[in-house]
């Protein structure tokens, strides 16, 4: 995907007054003439305004909308931080309660003037339709889910975009016009690999040839969006991630002809008794790290979203999965359940790390969408300049406390920095 594919996304938000000051470091200056005497190198370090979402509720579960900075305490790795900005979003409308001052002055950094915040702009939604990992037979379920999202979750004044990873070719740039979304929904069609596609497809040293390629395509699309959303500030950026999830080593035993179905279906010449189990031993060894690779890839994507203060709401449109997929008679039922469980676990991880919600293995989408609606309508965005000067300390534990009796608070549990500071998403192979 071209890096500028969604440039209009940020441009549109900037026009709406929804982007804040850019705080990425400029390239360091290199002197024209090197000094005669060796000196310790000097590095320019940027100080980013760390933002985190906070949802306080009273004992009856009602949102508390009258907090001030005196009611809030922010701890990073157990150390109290000074609150630099505070934005209240109530009923989908934003109110700037405290404008952040310029960041601490540091040598070698030039920052642009802050852009004023539009206090009436609505919410920000990204509809990420991973049709590379949605089954063709489930296309009507996906379209029905998207229509439900349109009717239940997106309201007048909300700004949203929609993008697909595959041949549905949806690239709906940021808009307020829900009629354009309805047109895009009609084009959605899943093209995920079936069990038979995976079982009969070509194998590589990393497993089924197409499986990782498709996953990296989906991840790269998500990274591109997240990287641009990083410059949208003071809003809860809701990323509706619609996918069946990921598994780098699906139907492992079946692909080797060792499950209860495939072992009796044909005689594989590689099973020659004179050769023993050498082939299968090697096949198992080559994918021994597949689960670790998958976990690392998904965790990296979630950490990139966390750095950009993007919240993933992951949705598996298959709903409650209790047995074999329709038309699937080529896989062992136990392997099918393992595949579903593993793929859904990746969706859970994406949601949990970013403070969102995983809607998997359930059919009541309406209740979940109403919960997302509530979480994205009423919240605070707190900002502070970290007092931790060590940019190599990549993961910072976050805790937000409300200094009022009977008030509970939800907030993001941590955020992650790229080594050396900054918030740019890592590139993927």
N, C-alpha and C positions, 0 to 999 in steps of 0.2 A: 504494500500500500504506500502511495506517495505520502511523504511527511506533511504536505500541505493540503491533503484531501479534505480535512475538516477545518481549514483556516477560517472559513466563513462562520463557523460555530463561535469562535472567540470574538470575531469582528462583530457579529450580531449582538453578543452579550455586552460588548464594549459600548455599542450604540445605545443599549438600554441602560447604561450606567452601572453595570453589574460586575465590572472588573476593578481590581484594586491596584495599588502600586506594585510594580515588578521589582522583586528583590533578589533576583539572581545576580551572582557576581559577574562583573565585566572581566574580560580577559586581562590578565596581568600585563603590566607594561614591561617591555624588555629594553634595557638601555642599549643605545647604539654602540657604545664602546665599553667593553668589559673592563672592570677595575683591575689595576695592576696587582693588587693584593687580594687574595681570596677572602671572601666574607661569607658569613652564614647566609643562606638564602632567606628571602623575605616573601611570605605568602599573603595574599589578600584573602580575607575571610568575610563572607557575607553573613549578615544576621537576618534571618527570616522571621517574620511574624508568624508564630505557630498558632493555628486556629483549631478549635475543637468544638463539636456540637454538644449541647447540654440540654436535657429534658427533665425539669423538676416537676414533681407531682406531689400533691398533698395526700393526706390519709385516705381521702375518698377517691383518689386517682385522677383528680382534676389538675390541669396544667396551672402552674403558678406563674402569673404574668407580670408581677410587680417587683421582681428582684432588682437590686442595685449591686454595684461592685462590692459594697460593704457586706452583702449577704453571701458572697462567693469567695471561696478559697481554692486556688489552683496549686497543686503539688506536682513537680516533675522529679522523679526519682526521690521522692520524699522531701524535696526542698521547695519551700513556698516561692511562688513566682508573682511578680507584680502584674496585675491585669492592665493591659494597654488598650484593649478595645472590647466593646460589648454591644452586640446587636441582638435585638429581640425580633423574632418572627412570630407573629400571632395572627391566626386566621389566614396564613399565607401572605400576609403583608409585613414588610420589614420596617423596623424603627431603630435608627442608630442612636444608642444610648451613650456611647463613649467612642470618640474618634481617636484612633491610635496616633501617638506622637511619632515623629521620625525615629527610626531605629538608632541605637547607640552609634555614635560616630566612630568609624574605623578607617584606618589609613588605606588608601587605594580603592575606595568604594565611592561611586557616584550613583545616586538614586534619583529617578525622575520624580516630578511633583505628583502627589497623590491625586487620584481622580475622585471627585465627589460621588457619594453613594446615592443611588435612587431609592428612596425609602418606600416606594409604592410598587416596585417590581414584584412579580409573583415568583413561583417556585421554579426550580430547574430539574427537568427529567430527561434522562437519556434512555431510550428504548433500544437495547442491544439484543438483536434477534440473531442468535447463533444457528442459522439454518444449516450449517455444516454439521451440526450435532443435534438435529431434530429429524425424526423419522418422517418419511414421506406420507406414511399412513396416518400420522398424527397431525397433518397440516391443518385439517379442519379444526382440531382442538386448539392449535396455536392461534389461528385466526379468531376463534371464539374468545380465547384468553385476551388477545390484544383489544378486541372490541370491548371486553369487560373493563380493561384498564382505561380505555378511552372514556367510557361512561362513568366509571366509579372514581377514578383517581385524578384524571386531568381536568382541571376546572378553568373557567375563564380567567385570563390573566397569567396563567402558567406558561412558561416557555419550555419547549421540548424539541428533541431531535430523535430520529430513528435511523438505525443503520443495521444492515445485515452483513454476515460474514461470507455468504455464498451467492448462488445464482439468483436468489430473489432480487438481488441488485437494488436494495433499498438504501438510499442515501438522502434522507430528508434532513435538510439543514435546519438550524434553530428557527422555530416559528411559533406563533400563537394560534395559527389557523388549524383547528381540529379537522376540517374537511380534507386537508392534505394527508392527515394521518389515516383517515378512512380509506383514501385511495391507495395508500401504501400497504395497508393491511390486506387488501384484496390480492396483492401480488405475492404474499408469503407462501412459500412452499418448502417443506423440509427436504433435505437431500443427504441426511446422515447415512453412514454405512450400516447396512443390515448385518446380522450375525453371519449370514452366508457370505456376504462380501468380505468380511474380515477373515472368515475361516478359509476361503478359497483364494484370497489375494496373495500377492507376492510378499515374501518375508525378507527382511534385512537384518543386519546385525543388531538393530535396535528394536526389532519386532515387526509387526505388520507395516508395510511400506507407507500406506496412506494415513495411518492413525496419528502419528506424531506431526506429519505435515499439516494435517487439518487443525490439530490443536494449536500449533504455532501460528497458523493463519488467524485463528480466533483470538489468541493472546495478543498478537501484533496489532490487530484492529482495536482491541480494548486498550492497549498501551497508548496508541495514538490519541484516542479520545481522552484518556486520563491526563496525558501530558498537557493537552490544551485546556482541560478543565481546571488544572492547577492555578491558572490565572484568574479564575472566577472566584471571588471572595465573598464572605459574609452571607453565604447561602448554603443550605444543606443540598448538596449535589447528589441527587438520587439516580443511581445507575441500575435500571431494571434489566437484569441479566437473565435472558430467557434461553435455556439450554438444557440438554439432557446430561451435561457434565462430561467428565473425561476419564479415560483409563488407557494408559500406555501399553498395557499387556492384557487385552481382553481375551477371554475364552482360551486361556493358555493351554490347558490340558486338551481341549478339543482340537486346537491347531496342531498338536502333536499326535493326534489320533489316540489319546489315552483316556478320554472320558467315556461314559457309559454308552453314548450314541456313536461317536465317530470310530471307536475302536472296532466295532463290528460292521462298519459300513463298507470298508474296502481294505484290501491287503496292501499295505504300504511297503514297497521294496526296502525301505530303510529299516524295517523291522526284522530283517534277516537275522535269524538266531545266531548265525556264525559271527555276526558283527556285534552281538550283545546289545547293550543299551547306550553305546557310545554316542550315537546321534542325539538321543533324547537327553543325555546328561549335558552335552554341549549346548543344546537348545535351552535347557533350563538355566544354565550358567549365564548365557548371553543376555538374558532378561532379568537377572537377579536384582539389578538395580533399578528396574522400571518403576516400581512404586516410589522409591526414594527420589528419582528424577521427577516424577509427577508431582509429589508433594512440594519439592523445591520450586518447580515452575509455577504452581498455583500460589504458593506462599509469596513468591516474588511479585506476582501480579497484585495480590492483596496488599502487600506492603507499599507498592507504588500508589495504589488507590488511597491507602491510609495517609501517605505523605501529602497527597493532594486534597485531603479531607473530602474524599468521595466515598459515599456509602453504597455498597452493593446490596441490592435486594434480588436474590437469585430465585428463579422460578423454574421448576421442572413441569412442563405442561402435560406430562404423562399422567399426573395425578397419582392416585393410590395404585401401586403396582403389586398385585398379589400372585401373579403367575407368569406364564410364558406370553410373549408378544404375539399378536395375531399373525398367523402364517409362519411362525418360527417353529420348525420341527427339526432344526439342524444342530441344536445345542442341548447340552445337559441342563436340566432345570436348576441344579445346584450352581452350575457355572453362570447361568443367566442371572440368578439372584445375587451372586457375588459381583457380577458386572454392574448390576443396578446399584447395589450398595456402595461400591467403590466410586462410581461416577457421581452419585448423589453426595457422597462425602466431600468431593471437591467443591460442590456448590455450597455446602455447609461451611467449609473453611473460608471461602471467599466472603461470605456474609458475616461470619463471626469475627474475623480479623478487622473488618471495616465498620463494625457496629451496626450491621443491618439485620436482615431477616432472611432465612432460607425457607422457601415455600416448596417443600419436597415431600413426596409420598403422602399427599393429601388432596382431597377433591374440593374442599371449601375455599376456593380462591377469593370469594367475595369478602369473607371475614378478614383474610390476610391483607387484601387490598385496602380495606377500611382502616386497618391498623397502620399501614404505610401512610395512608392519607393523614391520619392523626399525627404521626411522627414527623411528617414533612410540613405540617401546617403550624405547629406550635413548638418552638425551641429557641434557645439562645445560641449565639456563636461567640465564644470567648477567645480573645487573642492575647498573646504575651510574647515578649522577647526572652528566649531561654537564657538563663544565667549560667548554663553549662558551657564553658568555652571549648570543650574537647569535641571536635567534629568527628573523631574516630569512634566515639561512643554512639553507635548507630541506632540502638533501640532505647527509647526513653519511656519509662513508666509514667502514666498520667493518672491523676486522681483529682476530681472536682468535688468539693464539699459545699453544701448549702447550710449556712449558719442560722437555720430556723428550725424550731422543733416541729416534728411531724412531717417534714418534707423529705422525700426520697429523691434521688437524682440518678439519671442514666447519663453516662458520658463514655467517650472512647477510652479504652484501657491503656493504650500506648500509641506512640507514633514512631516511625522509622525514618532514619536519614540515610541517604546514599553516602558511602565513604568519602570523606573530604567535604561534607556539607552539600547543601543544595537539595533540590527536590525533583530532578529530572528522572524519568523512568528509565530503567536499564533497557538496552536493546536486546532483542531475542534472536537466537540463531534462525 
